[in-house]
Amino acid sequence: AASDVYKRQNVVYGTSEFSKDVIEKFGEDIPFVVEDENLLHPQMGFLACAIEEESPRTSDILSFVESLLVREDLHPEIENAIVISFVELDKFKELSLSIPPRINNILQKWHGDANAT
């Protein structure tokens, strides 16, 4: 199982690595991510809020989250946080935002409506 592979690996990009990167990249513009250090879902949610509030950092946030999905050492909990706590598919459409391909794939996989046009 995939979880067994992660247990055997010594180096995994998980919550603490994500938190450190989010604070480094976005802490100045989104102070809530600093306050919630090492809290994966709240931090992911604050990134989503910034996008929903049309932050000038929107493209940077999308690029960052998209880059996470390329990582081979990404812990499944990060992917889970993207699915649960990041911007929802409908919100991307509502904001007329282009969804990066990997983010789109994972959101479609978990939330996609087979009947959607």
Secondary structure, DSSP 8 states (H G I E B T S, - for coil): -HHHHHHH-S--B-HHHHHHHHHHHHTTT-THHHHTTT-HHHHHHHHHHHHHTT-TTHHHHHHHHHHHTT-TTB-HHHHHHHHHHS--HHHHHHTT----HHHHHHHHHHH--TT--
